[in-house]
Amino acid sequence: MPKLRSKNKKKKLIDEAWTIFAKWIKNRDTDWKGQGQCITCETWLQVPSIQAHAGHFIHGKYKKTYFLERNVHLQCRSCNFFKDGARDVYALKLIEKYGDGIIQELHKQNKQKSWTNKELEEIIKKYEIHETTN
């Protein structure tokens, strides 16, 4: 039974961290009016809205890249859900934004072990602090 509790705690921490992190990503990628462009199709989005998502290049809730700022950007609902992240265009946009090595860097980081509970707690603290200072 203790393992089940540990998994439940980790899931709750991931969910809490994601809520805070996704809000931070959306704020990072918008202007002072709360408007930003989808990284893949460049549609203008109002944040918050149901159409504005924090979309991953490398998907996976339990992967190490889940909370990496350079792996997650403002993305429209259509690209994120219906086009599976539009990863071909997303890759080009990441290279344009961060340089040639970004895709390899993200895949390398993705091979690391999953988040520990302590790391998740640190993520929550980090992005809560950023949220209150923005």
URBELFEN-V5295 format. One record per pair of residues at least 12 apart in sequence whose C-alpha atoms are under 6 Angstrom apart, sorted by the first residue. I is the first residue (numbers start at 1). J is the second residue. Records with the same first field share a line. If there is no record, write none. Layout:
I = J / J
//
This chain:
10 = 117
17 = 124
22 = 54
26 = 74
29 = 74
34 = 46 / 47
38 = 74 / 75 / 76
39 = 75
40 = 89 / 90
51 = 76 / 77
52 = 76
53 = 74 / 75 / 76
54 = 73 / 74 / 75
55 = 72 / 73 / 75 / 80
56 = 71 / 72
57 = 71
63 = 114
64 = 110 / 114
65 = 110
//
